[in-house]
């Protein structure tokens, strides 16, 4: 059981690290044409950028199915990736971008920092001028009162 929990945590943490790298160097790199739809604030519920969710979710599903017979490491890492995806949806799509109007403004210091960092990321609509590429790995400056005002 402890091994399962550790593998779920590992899957979650690796997803944040890979997501940061993919966001900075691939989404803001050669796949900018897809990702820029997210920076343009389209009017519909879906945007072309949602294709990334399908790809990442597909990887988690494949890992879960590959490991389900013996509940091996693939299953639990796939669960960690899925947990990350759920948290990403709730924090990024619902709380920050209000794709569904479920929550009011965040009150906790950590959720405010996530929101501040993401707002800073969206200050530009350009490929190369963005900052703060992670969701949970947030630079300290976004925890300050000054970042809430900007």
ZAPA-751197 format. One record per residue: residue in three letters; x, y, z of N, C-alpha, C in turn; residue number from 1. Coordinates in steps of 0.02 Angstrom, whole numbers, plus 50000, padded with zeros to 5 digits. Example, Ala and Ser with C-alpha at 12.3 -4.5 7.8 and 13.67 -1.06 7.14 Angstrom:
lummar res->ala; n_east->50660; n_north->49716; n_up->50390; ca_east->50615; ca_north->49775; ca_up->50390; c_east->50660; c_north->49835; c_up->50390; n->1
lummar res->ser; n_east->50642; n_north->49888; n_up->50354; ca_east->50684; ca_north->49947; ca_up->50357; c_east->50645; c_north->50002; c_up->50394; n->2
END
This chain:
lummar res->unk; n_east->50041; n_north->49940; n_up->50000; ca_east->50000; ca_north->50000; ca_up->50000; c_east->50043; c_north->50063; c_up->50000; n->1
lummar res->unk; n_east->50096; n_north->50063; n_up->50041; ca_east->50141; ca_north->50121; ca_up->50043; c_east->50174; c_north->50131; c_up->49975; n->2
lummar res->unk; n_east->50192; n_north->50076; n_up->49943; ca_east->50222; ca_north->50080; ca_up->49876; c_east->50174; c_north->50112; c_up->49827; n->3
lummar res->unk; n_east->50110; n_north->50093; n_up->49831; ca_east->50060; ca_north->50122; ca_up->49786; c_east->50055; c_north->50198; c_up->49796; n->4
lummar res->unk; n_east->50052; n_north->50219; n_up->49858; ca_east->50047; ca_north->50290; ca_up->49874; c_east->50108; c_north->50328; c_up->49849; n->5
lummar res->unk; n_east->50167; n_north->50299; n_up->49860; ca_east->50229; ca_north->50331; ca_up->49836; c_east->50231; c_north->50335; c_up->49760; n->6
lummar res->unk; n_east->50206; n_north->50284; n_up->49726; ca_east->50205; ca_north->50285; ca_up->49652; c_east->50154; c_north->50336; c_up->49626; n->7
lummar res->unk; n_east->50098; n_north->50344; n_up->49661; ca_east->50049; ca_north->50395; ca_up->49642; c_east->50081; c_north->50464; c_up->49650; n->8
lummar res->unk; n_east->50114; n_north->50476; n_up->49706; ca_east->50148; ca_north->50540; ca_up->49717; c_east->50202; c_north->50551; c_up->49664; n->9
lummar res->unk; n_east->50240; n_north->50499; n_up->49649; ca_east->50292; ca_north->50504; ca_up->49597; c_east->50261; c_north->50522; c_up->49530; n->10
lummar res->unk; n_east->50206; n_north->50489; n_up->49512; ca_east->50173; ca_north->50505; ca_up->49449; c_east->50149; c_north->50577; c_up->49447; n->11
lummar res->unk; n_east->50122; n_north->50601; n_up->49503; ca_east->50099; ca_north->50670; ca_up->49508; c_east->50157; c_north->50719; c_up->49500; n->12
lummar res->unk; n_east->50211; n_north->50707; n_up->49538; ca_east->50269; ca_north->50752; ca_up->49535; c_east->50303; c_north->50752; c_up->49467; n->13
lummar res->unk; n_east->50311; n_north->50693; n_up->49438; ca_east->50341; ca_north->50690; ca_up->49371; c_east->50299; c_north->50726; c_up->49319; n->14
lummar res->unk; n_east->50233; n_north->50723; n_up->49327; ca_east->50188; ca_north->50758; ca_up->49281; c_east->50198; c_north->50833; c_up->49285; n->15
lummar res->unk; n_east->50206; n_north->50859; n_up->49346; ca_east->50218; ca_north->50931; ca_up->49353; c_east->50284; c_north->50950; c_up->49321; n->16
lummar res->unk; n_east->50336; n_north->50911; n_up->49331; ca_east->50402; ca_north->50926; ca_up->49302; c_east->50399; c_north->50922; c_up->49226; n->17
lummar res->unk; n_east->50370; n_north->50868; n_up->49200; ca_east->50365; ca_north->50861; ca_up->49127; c_east->50320; c_north->50915; c_up->49098; n->18
lummar res->unk; n_east->50266; n_north->50932; n_up->49133; ca_east->50220; ca_north->50983; ca_up->49108; c_east->50254; c_north->51051; c_up->49103; n->19
lummar res->unk; n_east->50295; n_north->51067; n_up->49154; ca_east->50332; ca_north->51130; ca_up->49152; c_east->50377; c_north->51131; c_up->49090; n->20
lummar res->unk; n_east->50415; n_north->51078; n_up->49080; ca_east->50460; ca_north->51074; ca_up->49023; c_east->50422; c_north->51077; c_up->48956; n->21
lummar res->unk; n_east->50370; n_north->51037; n_up->48950; ca_east->50330; ca_north->51035; ca_up->48889; c_east->50298; c_north->51103; c_up->48876; n->22
lummar res->unk; n_east->50271; n_north->51134; n_up->48928; ca_east->50239; ca_north->51199; ca_up->48921; c_east->50289; c_north->51252; c_up->48896; n->23
lummar res->unk; n_east->50347; n_north->51254; n_up->48928; ca_east->50396; ca_north->51305; ca_up->48910; c_east->50429; c_north->51294; c_up->48842; n->24
lummar res->unk; n_east->50450; n_north->51233; n_up->48829; ca_east->50491; ca_north->51221; ca_up->48770; c_east->50454; c_north->51192; c_up->48710; n->25
lummar res->unk; n_east->50397; n_north->51162; n_up->48720; ca_east->50360; ca_north->51133; ca_up->48664; c_east->50297; c_north->51174; c_up->48648; n->26
lummar res->unk; n_east->50256; n_north->51187; n_up->48699; ca_east->50195; ca_north->51227; ca_up->48688; c_east->50213; c_north->51299; c_up->48669; n->27
lummar res->unk; n_east->50264; n_north->51326; n_up->48700; ca_east->50287; ca_north->51394; ca_up->48682; c_east->50344; c_north->51389; c_up->48632; n->28
lummar res->unk; n_east->50350; n_north->51332; n_up->48601; ca_east->50400; ca_north->51319; ca_up->48549; c_east->50365; c_north->51301; c_up->48484; n->29
lummar res->unk; n_east->50382; n_north->51242; n_up->48458; ca_east->50358; ca_north->51223; ca_up->48392; c_east->50283; c_north->51206; c_up->48390; n->30
lummar res->unk; n_east->50251; n_north->51197; n_up->48447; ca_east->50178; ca_north->51185; ca_up->48447; c_east->50138; c_north->51246; c_up->48470; n->31
lummar res->unk; n_east->50169; n_north->51305; n_up->48463; ca_east->50137; ca_north->51368; ca_up->48483; c_east->50070; c_north->51378; c_up->48446; n->32
lummar res->unk; n_east->50065; n_north->51358; n_up->48384; ca_east->50003; ca_north->51369; ca_up->48346; c_east->49943; c_north->51336; c_up->48381; n->33
lummar res->unk; n_east->49955; n_north->51280; n_up->48415; ca_east->49902; ca_north->51247; ca_up->48452; c_east->49891; c_north->51282; c_up->48519; n->34
lummar res->unk; n_east->49945; n_north->51294; n_up->48555; ca_east->49940; ca_north->51322; ca_up->48623; c_east->49917; c_north->51395; c_up->48623; n->35
lummar res->unk; n_east->49931; n_north->51432; n_up->48571; ca_east->49913; ca_north->51504; ca_up->48573; c_east->49837; c_north->51513; c_up->48577; n->36
lummar res->unk; n_east->49798; n_north->51462; n_up->48558; ca_east->49725; ca_north->51468; ca_up->48565; c_east->49706; c_north->51477; c_up->48638; n->37
lummar res->unk; n_east->49747; n_north->51452; n_up->48683; ca_east->49733; ca_north->51461; ca_up->48754; c_east->49749; c_north->51533; c_up->48776; n->38
lummar res->unk; n_east->49798; n_north->51564; n_up->48745; ca_east->49816; ca_north->51633; ca_up->48762; c_east->49770; c_north->51683; c_up->48729; n->39
lummar res->unk; n_east->49732; n_north->51662; n_up->48681; ca_east->49687; ca_north->51708; ca_up->48646; c_east->49617; c_north->51711; c_up->48677; n->40
lummar res->unk; n_east->49603; n_north->51670; n_up->48726; ca_east->49539; ca_north->51670; ca_up->48761; c_east->49480; c_north->51662; c_up->48712; n->41
lummar res->unk; n_east->49476; n_north->51604; n_up->48682; ca_east->49422; ca_north->51590; ca_up->48636; c_east->49354; c_north->51592; c_up->48672; n->42
lummar res->unk; n_east->49301; n_north->51602; n_up->48634; ca_east->49235; ca_north->51611; ca_up->48663; c_east->49200; c_north->51545; c_up->48677; n->43
lummar res->unk; n_east->49220; n_north->51491; n_up->48646; ca_east->49187; ca_north->51427; ca_up->48656; c_east->49212; c_north->51391; c_up->48718; n->44
lummar res->unk; n_east->49180; n_north->51336; n_up->48734; ca_east->49201; ca_north->51296; ca_up->48792; c_east->49267; c_north->51262; c_up->48777; n->45
lummar res->unk; n_east->49277; n_north->51240; n_up->48716; ca_east->49338; ca_north->51205; ca_up->48698; c_east->49383; c_north->51250; c_up->48656; n->46
lummar res->unk; n_east->49448; n_north->51236; n_up->48660; ca_east->49497; ca_north->51270; ca_up->48619; c_east->49545; c_north->51218; c_up->48592; n->47
lummar res->unk; n_east->49580; n_north->51234; n_up->48539; ca_east->49626; ca_north->51186; ca_up->48508; c_east->49678; c_north->51161; c_up->48558; n->48
lummar res->unk; n_east->49697; n_north->51203; n_up->48605; ca_east->49745; ca_north->51185; ca_up->48657; c_east->49722; c_north->51124; c_up->48698; n->49
lummar res->unk; n_east->49658; n_north->51110; n_up->48699; ca_east->49632; ca_north->51053; ca_up->48737; c_east->49657; c_north->50987; c_up->48709; n->50
lummar res->unk; n_east->49685; n_north->50987; n_up->48649; ca_east->49715; ca_north->50926; ca_up->48622; c_east->49770; c_north->50900; c_up->48667; n->51
lummar res->unk; n_east->49806; n_north->50945; n_up->48701; ca_east->49858; ca_north->50923; ca_up->48747; c_east->49829; c_north->50882; c_up->48804; n->52
lummar res->unk; n_east->49770; n_north->50900; n_up->48828; ca_east->49737; ca_north->50862; ca_up->48880; c_east->49721; c_north->50791; c_up->48856; n->53
lummar res->unk; n_east->49699; n_north->50786; n_up->48795; ca_east->49683; ca_north->50720; ca_up->48766; c_east->49747; c_north->50677; c_up->48763; n->54
lummar res->unk; n_east->49802; n_north->50707; n_up->48742; ca_east->49865; ca_north->50670; ca_up->48738; c_east->49889; c_north->50647; c_up->48807; n->55
lummar res->unk; n_east->49891; n_north->50693; n_up->48855; ca_east->49914; ca_north->50676; ca_up->48922; c_east->49867; c_north->50627; c_up->48956; n->56
lummar res->unk; n_east->49803; n_north->50638; n_up->48949; ca_east->49754; ca_north->50592; ca_up->48977; c_east->49759; c_north->50523; c_up->48945; n->57
lummar res->unk; n_east->49772; n_north->50522; n_up->48880; ca_east->49781; ca_north->50459; ca_up->48845; c_east->49841; c_north->50420; c_up->48872; n->58
lummar res->unk; n_east->49895; n_north->50455; n_up->48887; ca_east->49954; ca_north->50422; ca_up->48916; c_east->49937; c_north->50391; c_up->48984; n->59
lummar res->unk; n_east->49899; n_north->50427; n_up->49025; ca_east->49880; ca_north->50400; ca_up->49090; c_east->49836; c_north->50338; c_up->49082; n->60
lummar res->unk; n_east->49790; n_north->50341; n_up->49036; ca_east->49745; ca_north->50283; ca_up->49025; c_east->49784; c_north->50223; c_up->49001; n->61
lummar res->unk; n_east->49831; n_north->50233; n_up->48956; ca_east->49873; ca_north->50177; ca_up->48931; c_east->49912; c_north->50146; c_up->48989; n->62
lummar res->unk; n_east->49942; n_north->50188; n_up->49031; ca_east->49980; ca_north->50161; ca_up->49088; c_east->49934; c_north->50122; c_up->49136; n->63
lummar res->unk; n_east->49876; n_north->50149; n_up->49149; ca_east->49829; ca_north->50115; ca_up->49194; c_east->49809; c_north->50047; c_up->49165; n->64
lummar res->unk; n_east->49791; n_north->50045; n_up->49101; ca_east->49772; ca_north->49981; ca_up->49070; c_east->49829; c_north->49932; c_up->49066; n->65
lummar res->unk; n_east->49890; n_north->49956; n_up->49053; ca_east->49948; ca_north->49911; ca_up->49049; c_east->49964; c_north->49880; c_up->49117; n->66
lummar res->unk; n_east->49949; n_north->49916; n_up->49171; ca_east->49968; ca_north->49892; ca_up->49237; c_east->49910; c_north->49864; c_up->49278; n->67
lummar res->unk; n_east->49850; n_north->49863; n_up->49250; ca_east->49792; ca_north->49844; ca_up->49290; c_east->49790; c_north->49770; c_up->49309; n->68
lummar res->unk; n_east->49817; n_north->49727; n_up->49267; ca_east->49815; ca_north->49655; ca_up->49282; c_east->49852; c_north->49638; c_up->49347; n->69
lummar res->unk; n_east->49909; n_north->49670; n_up->49358; ca_east->49948; ca_north->49654; ca_up->49418; c_east->49954; c_north->49713; c_up->49465; n->70
lummar res->unk; n_east->49919; n_north->49767; n_up->49450; ca_east->49925; ca_north->49829; ca_up->49489; c_east->49998; c_north->49846; c_up->49500; n->71
lummar res->unk; n_east->50036; n_north->49844; n_up->49446; ca_east->50108; ca_north->49859; ca_up->49450; c_east->50119; c_north->49935; c_up->49447; n->72
lummar res->unk; n_east->50181; n_north->49955; n_up->49442; ca_east->50200; ca_north->50026; ca_up->49445; c_east->50165; c_north->50067; c_up->49392; n->73
lummar res->unk; n_east->50152; n_north->50038; n_up->49333; ca_east->50119; ca_north->50076; ca_up->49280; c_east->50049; c_north->50098; c_up->49301; n->74
lummar res->unk; n_east->50013; n_north->50054; n_up->49333; ca_east->49946; ca_north->50071; ca_up->49356; c_east->49948; c_north->50130; c_up->49404; n->75
lummar res->unk; n_east->49992; n_north->50127; n_up->49455; ca_east->49994; ca_north->50178; ca_up->49506; c_east->50021; c_north->50244; c_up->49479; n->76
lummar res->unk; n_east->50070; n_north->50243; n_up->49436; ca_east->50095; ca_north->50304; ca_up->49405; c_east->50041; c_north->50335; c_up->49361; n->77
lummar res->unk; n_east->50005; n_north->50293; n_up->49324; ca_east->49948; ca_north->50318; ca_up->49285; c_east->49895; c_north->50350; c_up->49328; n->78
lummar res->unk; n_east->49884; n_north->50323; n_up->49388; ca_east->49838; ca_north->50354; ca_up->49436; c_east->49864; c_north->50422; c_up->49459; n->79
lummar res->unk; n_east->49930; n_north->50427; n_up->49470; ca_east->49960; ca_north->50491; ca_up->49489; c_east->49952; c_north->50544; c_up->49435; n->80
lummar res->unk; n_east->49962; n_north->50523; n_up->49372; ca_east->49952; ca_north->50568; ca_up->49315; c_east->49879; c_north->50590; c_up->49312; n->81
lummar res->unk; n_east->49834; n_north->50543; n_up->49323; ca_east->49762; ca_north->50558; ca_up->49322; c_east->49743; c_north->50606; c_up->49378; n->82
lummar res->unk; n_east->49772; n_north->50596; n_up->49437; ca_east->49759; ca_north->50642; ca_up->49493; c_east->49784; c_north->50712; c_up->49475; n->83
lummar res->unk; n_east->49842; n_north->50716; n_up->49445; ca_east->49868; ca_north->50781; ca_up->49422; c_east->49819; c_north->50813; c_up->49373; n->84
lummar res->unk; n_east->49795; n_north->50773; n_up->49325; ca_east->49747; ca_north->50799; ca_up->49276; c_east->49684; c_north->50825; c_up->49308; n->85
lummar res->unk; n_east->49659; n_north->50790; n_up->49358; ca_east->49600; ca_north->50813; ca_up->49394; c_east->49614; c_north->50879; c_up->49430; n->86
lummar res->unk; n_east->49670; n_north->50882; n_up->49465; ca_east->49688; ca_north->50944; ca_up->49500; c_east->49699; c_north->51001; c_up->49450; n->87
lummar res->unk; n_east->49730; n_north->50986; n_up->49393; ca_east->49741; ca_north->51037; ca_up->49342; c_east->49673; c_north->51064; c_up->49318; n->88
lummar res->unk; n_east->49627; n_north->51019; n_up->49304; ca_east->49561; ca_north->51040; ca_up->49280; c_east->49528; c_north->51086; c_up->49332; n->89
lummar res->unk; n_east->49528; n_north->51065; n_up->49395; ca_east->49495; ca_north->51104; ca_up->49447; c_east->49529; c_north->51171; c_up->49457; n->90
lummar res->unk; n_east->49595; n_north->51171; n_up->49462; ca_east->49631; ca_north->51234; ca_up->49475; c_east->49636; c_north->51279; c_up->49414; n->91
lummar res->unk; n_east->49658; n_north->51251; n_up->49359; ca_east->49670; ca_north->51291; ca_up->49299; c_east->49607; c_north->51309; c_up->49262; n->92
lummar res->unk; n_east->49569; n_north->51259; n_up->49244; ca_east->49510; ca_north->51271; ca_up->49201; c_east->49451; c_north->51301; c_up->49239; n->93
lummar res->unk; n_east->49440; n_north->51277; n_up->49301; ca_east->49381; ca_north->51300; ca_up->49339; c_east->49398; c_north->51361; c_up->49382; n->94
lummar res->unk; n_east->49448; n_north->51356; n_up->49425; ca_east->49462; ca_north->51411; ca_up->49471; c_east->49492; c_north->51472; c_up->49436; n->95
lummar res->unk; n_east->49543; n_north->51461; n_up->49395; ca_east->49578; ca_north->51518; ca_up->49364; c_east->49541; c_north->51545; c_up->49303; n->96
lummar res->unk; n_east->49525; n_north->51501; n_up->49255; ca_east->49495; ca_north->51524; ca_up->49192; c_east->49419; c_north->51525; c_up->49192; n->97
lummar res->unk; n_east->49388; n_north->51499; n_up->49245; ca_east->49315; ca_north->51501; ca_up->49252; c_east->49279; c_north->51469; c_up->49193; n->98
lummar res->unk; n_east->49306; n_north->51415; n_up->49167; ca_east->49271; ca_north->51379; ca_up->49113; c_east->49206; c_north->51350; c_up->49139; n->99
lummar res->unk; n_east->49204; n_north->51336; n_up->49203; ca_east->49143; ca_north->51319; ca_up->49239; c_east->49142; c_north->51364; c_up->49300; n->100
lummar res->unk; n_east->49086; n_north->51392; n_up->49316; ca_east->49083; ca_north->51441; ca_up->49370; c_east->49064; c_north->51406; c_up->49436; n->101
lummar res->unk; n_east->49111; n_north->51368; n_up->49463; ca_east->49099; ca_north->51330; ca_up->49524; c_east->49125; c_north->51365; c_up->49586; n->102
lummar res->unk; n_east->49177; n_north->51406; n_up->49581; ca_east->49210; ca_north->51434; ca_up->49639; c_east->49215; c_north->51510; c_up->49635; n->103
lummar res->unk; n_east->49217; n_north->51541; n_up->49694; ca_east->49231; ca_north->51613; ca_up->49696; c_east->49307; c_north->51622; c_up->49695; n->104
lummar res->unk; n_east->49329; n_north->51683; n_up->49705; ca_east->49401; ca_north->51697; ca_up->49705; c_east->49436; c_north->51657; c_up->49761; n->105
lummar res->unk; n_east->49496; n_north->51634; n_up->49748; ca_east->49531; ca_north->51594; ca_up->49799; c_east->49548; c_north->51636; c_up->49860; n->106
lummar res->unk; n_east->49546; n_north->51603; n_up->49918; ca_east->49561; ca_north->51638; ca_up->49981; c_east->49626; c_north->51614; c_up->50012; n->107
lummar res->unk; n_east->49646; n_north->51552; n_up->49997; ca_east->49708; ca_north->51526; ca_up->50027; c_east->49768; c_north->51557; c_up->49993; n->108
lummar res->unk; n_east->49822; n_north->51563; n_up->50031; ca_east->49884; ca_north->51593; ca_up->50006; c_east->49911; c_north->51554; c_up->49945; n->109
lummar res->unk; n_east->49909; n_north->51488; n_up->49949; ca_east->49935; ca_north->51446; ca_up->49895; c_east->49893; c_north->51454; c_up->49832; n->110
lummar res->unk; n_east->49827; n_north->51452; n_up->49838; ca_east->49784; ca_north->51459; ca_up->49779; c_east->49790; c_north->51529; c_up->49749; n->111
lummar res->unk; n_east->49799; n_north->51580; n_up->49791; ca_east->49810; ca_north->51648; ca_up->49765; c_east->49876; c_north->51650; c_up->49726; n->112
lummar res->unk; n_east->49928; n_north->51617; n_up->49752; ca_east->49993; ca_north->51616; ca_up->49717; c_east->49987; c_north->51581; c_up->49650; n->113
lummar res->unk; n_east->49951; n_north->51525; n_up->49647; ca_east->49940; ca_north->51490; ca_up->49584; c_east->49905; c_north->51537; c_up->49535; n->114
lummar res->unk; n_east->49854; n_north->51571; n_up->49558; ca_east->49817; ca_north->51618; ca_up->49515; c_east->49861; c_north->51675; c_up->49492; n->115
lummar res->unk; n_east->49900; n_north->51704; n_up->49538; ca_east->49945; ca_north->51759; ca_up->49520; c_east->49996; c_north->51738; c_up->49468; n->116
lummar res->unk; n_east->50026; n_north->51679; n_up->49477; ca_east->50076; ca_north->51655; ca_up->49430; c_east->50045; c_north->51643; c_up->49362; n->117
lummar res->unk; n_east->49985; n_north->51617; n_up->49361; ca_east->49953; ca_north->51604; ca_up->49296; c_east->49932; c_north->51669; c_up->49261; n->118
lummar res->unk; n_east->49910; n_north->51716; n_up->49300; ca_east->49893; ca_north->51782; ca_up->49270; c_east->49956; c_north->51814; c_up->49241; n->119
lummar res->unk; n_east->50012; n_north->51808; n_up->49276; ca_east->50075; ca_north->51834; ca_up->49249; c_east->50093; c_north->51799; c_up->49184; n->120
lummar res->unk; n_east->50080; n_north->51734; n_up->49181; ca_east->50094; ca_north->51695; ca_up->49120; c_east->50052; c_north->51721; c_up->49062; n->121
lummar res->unk; n_east->49990; n_north->51741; n_up->49076; ca_east->49945; ca_north->51763; ca_up->49023; c_east->49949; c_north->51837; c_up->49007; n->122
lummar res->unk; n_east->49994; n_north->51874; n_up->49040; ca_east->50000; ca_north->51946; ca_up->49025; c_east->50022; c_north->51957; c_up->48953; n->123
lummar res->unk; n_east->50055; n_north->51909; n_up->48924; ca_east->50075; ca_north->51915; ca_up->48855; c_east->50038; c_north->51866; c_up->48812; n->124
lummar res->unk; n_east->50027; n_north->51884; n_up->48751; ca_east->49998; ca_north->51839; ca_up->48702; c_east->50051; c_north->51815; c_up->48653; n->125
lummar res->unk; n_east->50113; n_north->51830; n_up->48670; ca_east->50170; ca_north->51812; ca_up->48628; c_east->50201; c_north->51746; c_up->48649; n->126
lummar res->unk; n_east->50231; n_north->51713; n_up->48602; ca_east->50262; ca_north->51648; ca_up->48613; c_east->50321; c_north->51652; c_up->48662; n->127
lummar res->unk; n_east->50363; n_north->51703; n_up->48656; ca_east->50426; ca_north->51704; ca_up->48693; c_east->50428; c_north->51746; c_up->48756; n->128
lummar res->unk; n_east->50376; n_north->51784; n_up->48770; ca_east->50378; ca_north->51830; ca_up->48827; c_east->50346; c_north->51804; c_up->48891; n->129
lummar res->unk; n_east->50322; n_north->51743; n_up->48891; ca_east->50285; ca_north->51716; ca_up->48948; c_east->50332; c_north->51697; c_up->49006; n->130
lummar res->unk; n_east->50304; n_north->51696; n_up->49066; ca_east->50339; ca_north->51675; ca_up->49127; c_east->50297; c_north->51622; c_up->49161; n->131
lummar res->unk; n_east->50325; n_north->51590; n_up->49211; ca_east->50289; ca_north->51543; ca_up->49254; c_east->50252; c_north->51489; c_up->49215; n->132
lummar res->unk; n_east->50285; n_north->51433; n_up->49204; ca_east->50258; ca_north->51381; ca_up->49161; c_east->50228; c_north->51322; c_up->49198; n->133
lummar res->unk; n_east->50238; n_north->51317; n_up->49263; ca_east->50211; ca_north->51262; ca_up->49301; c_east->50144; c_north->51279; c_up->49331; n->134
lummar res->unk; n_east->50111; n_north->51231; n_up->49360; ca_east->50049; ca_north->51244; ca_up->49395; c_east->50060; c_north->51244; c_up->49471; n->135
lummar res->unk; n_east->50098; n_north->51196; n_up->49496; ca_east->50110; ca_north->51191; ca_up->49567; c_east->50178; c_north->51218; c_up->49588; n->136
lummar res->unk; n_east->50227; n_north->51215; n_up->49543; ca_east->50294; ca_north->51241; ca_up->49558; c_east->50293; c_north->51316; c_up->49543; n->137
lummar res->unk; n_east->50283; n_north->51355; n_up->49594; ca_east->50271; ca_north->51427; ca_up->49587; c_east->50329; c_north->51466; c_up->49616; n->138
lummar res->unk; n_east->50357; n_north->51513; n_up->49578; ca_east->50410; ca_north->51556; ca_up->49606; c_east->50384; c_north->51594; c_up->49668; n->139
lummar res->unk; n_east->50427; n_north->51604; n_up->49716; ca_east->50409; ca_north->51637; ca_up->49779; c_east->50376; c_north->51705; c_up->49770; n->140
lummar res->unk; n_east->50397; n_north->51741; n_up->49719; ca_east->50371; ca_north->51810; ca_up->49711; c_east->50295; c_north->51812; c_up->49702; n->141
lummar res->unk; n_east->50264; n_north->51757; n_up->49680; ca_east->50191; ca_north->51757; ca_up->49671; c_east->50153; c_north->51747; c_up->49736; n->142
lummar res->unk; n_east->50188; n_north->51737; n_up->49790; ca_east->50156; ca_north->51732; ca_up->49855; c_east->50151; c_north->51800; c_up->49889; n->143
lummar res->unk; n_east->50181; n_north->51852; n_up->49859; ca_east->50182; ca_north->51917; ca_up->49890; c_east->50118; c_north->51957; c_up->49875; n->144
lummar res->unk; n_east->50106; n_north->52006; n_up->49917; ca_east->50048; ca_north->52050; ca_up->49908; c_east->50052; c_north->52090; c_up->49843; n->145
lummar res->unk; n_east->50114; n_north->52109; n_up->49824; ca_east->50123; ca_north->52149; ca_up->49762; c_east->50101; c_north->52110; c_up->49701; n->146
lummar res->unk; n_east->50112; n_north->52045; n_up->49700; ca_east->50093; ca_north->52006; ca_up->49641; c_east->50018; c_north->52000; c_up->49636; n->147
lummar res->unk; n_east->49982; n_north->52007; n_up->49691; ca_east->49909; ca_north->52005; ca_up->49689; c_east->49880; c_north->52066; c_up->49654; n->148
lummar res->unk; n_east->49915; n_north->52122; n_up->49660; ca_east->49890; ca_north->52184; ca_up->49630; c_east->49904; c_north->52189; c_up->49555; n->149
lummar res->unk; n_east->49955; n_north->52154; n_up->49532; ca_east->49974; ca_north->52161; ca_up->49461; c_east->49933; c_north->52116; c_up->49416; n->150
END
